[in-house]
Structures are given as C-alpha cells and as structure tokens.
Amino acid sequence: MTQTEYNTLQENPNGKIFRKVIKGVNCITPIILDYKKYGNHIAEISRSRENPDLDVLYGVTVITKKDNEYVKDDKLCKAFYDYNKLEQYLKELENE
C-alpha cells in the first residue's frame, strides 16, 4: 500500500466512524482494503498478509447503528478465502 492509499483510508469518513468503535487492527487480517457503508452498517474490509504457504484470508468486520450509536455486530462479521464470496456477502449486507 502506498502512502497516498494509506492516507486516503485514514481520511475515509466511514473509517473514522469505524475506528471510534473498533480500536486497532485485526491480527489475522491486518491489511485494510476499504471502509464502506451499507445502510445502517459500516464494514471494514481487510485481508491477511501475503504468505506463499497460505491462501489469502479476507475479513469483514461490521459495526451497526443501533439507537443512534454504532456498535460492533459480531453476527455480521465474516471471513472468506474466496474474494468472489466476499463480494457476494457485501451485496447481501447492502440489501439487509
């Protein structure tokens, strides 16, 4: 990730909200790809580090707005080894 890409993620308004609720990074999928808003949800989309012995793991951590406050929504947090399945899940989240 370039410094410009990192700076863009840091300025992402959804990311700012997300980081107020979830502190730090996921140790399994520490490379953040994006923050996206889906209705009352904000998702952090991340992946594991490159490792020639392991498949890449993609993670989705979700916070949901409840009673005017965002909280982590464990039932919506998922992990995928297949990027296409990740994209399919994000479409489902968008329609929830």
C-alpha positions as CSV (number, residue, x, y, z in Angstrom):
1,M,0.0,0.0,0.0
2,T,1.3,3.4,-0.9
3,Q,1.4,6.3,1.5
4,T,-1.3,8.0,-0.6
5,E,-3.6,5.0,-0.4
6,Y,-3.0,4.8,3.4
7,N,-3.8,8.5,3.8
8,T,-7.0,8.1,1.8
9,L,-8.1,5.3,4.1
10,Q,-7.3,7.4,7.1
11,E,-9.5,10.2,5.8
12,N,-12.4,7.9,4.8
13,P,-15.4,9.2,6.8
14,N,-16.7,5.7,7.3
15,G,-13.3,4.6,8.5
16,K,-13.2,7.5,11.1
17,I,-16.5,6.3,12.5
18,F,-15.4,2.7,12.4
19,R,-12.2,3.4,14.3
20,K,-14.0,5.2,17.1
21,V,-15.9,1.9,17.8
22,I,-13.1,-0.7,16.9
23,K,-9.7,0.2,18.1
24,G,-6.6,-1.3,16.5
25,V,-6.4,-3.8,13.7
26,N,-7.4,-7.5,13.4
27,C,-4.2,-9.6,13.8
28,I,-5.4,-12.2,11.3
29,T,-6.4,-9.7,8.6
30,P,-4.4,-6.6,9.3
31,I,-4.3,-5.1,5.8
32,I,-7.2,-2.8,5.4
33,L,-8.6,-2.6,1.9
34,D,-11.6,-0.3,2.4
35,Y,-14.4,1.0,4.7
36,K,-17.9,1.0,3.2
37,K,-21.3,2.0,4.4
38,Y,-24.3,-0.3,3.8
39,G,-27.5,1.2,5.2
40,N,-27.1,1.2,9.0
41,H,-23.8,-0.8,8.7
42,I,-20.2,0.2,8.2
43,A,-17.9,-2.6,7.1
44,E,-14.1,-2.7,7.3
45,I,-12.8,-4.9,4.5
46,S,-9.4,-6.4,5.2
47,R,-7.1,-9.2,4.2
48,S,-4.2,-11.3,5.6
49,R,-0.6,-10.7,4.8
50,E,1.0,-12.4,1.8
51,N,2.3,-15.8,2.6
52,P,3.4,-18.3,0.0
53,D,2.3,-21.2,2.3
54,L,-1.2,-19.9,3.0
55,D,-4.2,-18.7,1.0
56,V,-5.2,-15.1,1.4
57,L,-8.0,-14.6,4.0
58,Y,-10.4,-11.7,3.6
59,G,-12.2,-10.3,6.6
60,V,-15.3,-8.2,7.1
61,T,-15.8,-6.5,10.4
62,V,-19.2,-4.8,10.8
63,I,-20.5,-2.1,13.1
64,T,-24.2,-1.3,13.1
65,K,-26.0,1.8,14.1
66,K,-28.5,1.0,17.0
67,D,-30.2,3.6,19.0
68,N,-28.2,6.4,17.3
69,E,-24.9,4.7,18.3
70,Y,-22.6,2.4,16.3
71,V,-21.7,-0.9,18.0
72,K,-19.8,-4.0,16.7
73,D,-22.1,-6.5,15.2
74,D,-20.4,-9.9,15.7
75,K,-23.1,-11.8,13.9
76,L,-22.4,-10.0,10.7
77,C,-18.5,-10.3,10.9
78,K,-17.2,-12.9,8.4
79,A,-14.1,-14.3,6.9
80,F,-13.6,-15.7,3.4
81,Y,-10.8,-17.4,1.4
82,D,-12.6,-16.6,-1.8
83,Y,-12.7,-12.9,-2.9
84,N,-15.9,-13.6,-5.0
85,K,-17.7,-14.9,-1.9
86,L,-16.6,-11.8,-0.1
87,E,-18.1,-9.6,-2.8
88,Q,-21.3,-11.7,-2.7
89,Y,-21.5,-11.2,1.1
90,L,-21.1,-7.5,0.7
91,K,-24.0,-7.4,-1.7
92,E,-26.1,-9.3,0.8
93,L,-25.1,-6.8,3.5
94,E,-26.1,-4.0,1.2
95,N,-29.6,-5.5,0.8
96,E,-30.1,-6.3,4.5
